[in-house]
Amino acid sequence: MNVENSSDLARRIEALKREKNAVILAHYYTTPEVQAVADFLGDSLALSIQAQQCDARIILFAGVHFMAETAKVLCPDRKVLIPCPEAGCSLAESCDAGDFAAFKARYPGYKVVSYVNTTVGVKALTDICCTSSNALKVVESLPADQPLIFGPDRNLGSYIQKLTGRQNMVLWNGACHVHEEFSLEKLLALKRQHPAAKVVVHPECRAYIVEVADYVGSTAGILDYCGRSDAREFIVVTEAGILAEMRKRYPEKVFIPAPPDDETCACNNCRYMKMVTLENIRACLENESPEILLDEEVRRAAERSIRNMIAIR
Ligand code: SF4
């Protein structure tokens, strides 16, 4: 795409938003062009909250499928559009609702805590959702003797288990293809080249990566930490889309993306988030389709688990 096409598309999208009373919510992992047409930019927790606070007729979710579903769960009276319905999430796909129901049935009396990176069907089986920003708070809000199922991310689950010392917690065996791919060897080599750099890590990474971090946190947490820290250089061990926002907020600092194990695969980029483009956003606004439609009973059950999370934010 040339620059002229890109700016024409952006102008058309702005006009469509005004004409149709639409807002665009975009995740930090989308491309910089997509982030530039967004009304709100954030991580999944911030965007879930933003979805219910805005009063637009149409919410277009520039992100992956489960995020648009979450917006629809919270805003059933609004038209929620997803420009690329094929944009899934390897983590959400690692947890099929039918398999999760069977897993849950093996643990009667356990409460279910699920990461928001799940389908609406899994959220409907969940007592309380969490994000990487508030997972610790959510787990700590439940009595220490309450046995828990935590899903679907095994890395986030074991990190929380380690922080809380909770033994009575069983983990679903799911993971994100981006965060599992970072190489410890390459990260340590990068650290030797930049000894003053702080290593900032998302808790969806494997435990041996988390162990060498100076800071572990959600996308929003990492952004805050980089602003607060006196350090000038950071090695960023999460999805590379966040770098655009980091460089915009803190132009005086240096952000170095950690390489994935296989550097030819660009796997520190979420391939699903990059499926959202200016072209499919424009077509989606023009056609008001594809739209997220949910079974009302499932939606209500999922809403309870999300609202439980928002209540203890
Ligand atoms: S980075 Fe991983 S968890 Fe996030 S949307 Fe992409 S596949 Fe899902």
Residues whose N, C-alpha, C, O or C-beta is under 5 A from the ligand:
A	BS01	SF4	V64 G88 C89 S90 L91 N117 C176 H177 V178 E239 C270
